[in-house]
Amino acid sequence: MHLKPARIVIKTQNPKNLCYKIMEDYKIMGMLLYKKVPYSFAERNYKINVLYDNNTINIVAFENHYPANGFRHQIKISKNLEMKEILQQNVIDEVIEICKRDISEKRWERLNQ
């Protein structure tokens, strides 16, 4: 089962008129995309997205723009640490590999048996 990305309409006021902007996916949570890592398994293509905000990093697998499973790997860091430095550490790549193994080992399917 695939979950659809969330949508929200945000009103913004400018001096001439009232306009609407549609924000999709993780922009609702105010998260920024750090990188996408392509991954293929069993003739299916995935993208592992690394998203972040001030003190949170989310690593989530997507297939066709929808979450590939129910797993989301989240890292909470102190506000005193520099996010850009944390994102460049090897531990982020290790969590990406865990996300890939969630898919290849079919952990979500086993959880739902």
Secondary structure, 3 states (H helix, E strand, C coil): CCCCCCEEEEEEECCCCEEEEEEEHHHHHCCEEEEEEEEEECCEEEEEEEEECCCEEEEEEEECCEECCCCCEEEECCCCCCHHHHHCCHHHHHHHHHHHHHHHCCHHHHHCC
